[in-house]
């Protein structure tokens, strides 16, 4: 499978985001910090909590 077809969720900028980008993975950064700390490329989506990711799921997968 191509790395771009994989989704990596991570909460560490250095260990997760930078590593996933270097490997060519699609990624989502989970961080309660303000979006500009640390500065991030616009191509790195940031969500404050895992719960906030529910908005990405199709409606039929939601439980409430």
Protein Blocks (a to p, Z undefined) as FASTA:
>chain_A
ZZklpccddfbfklmmmmmmmnopacddddfbdfklccddfklccdfbfklmmmmpcfkl
pcZZ
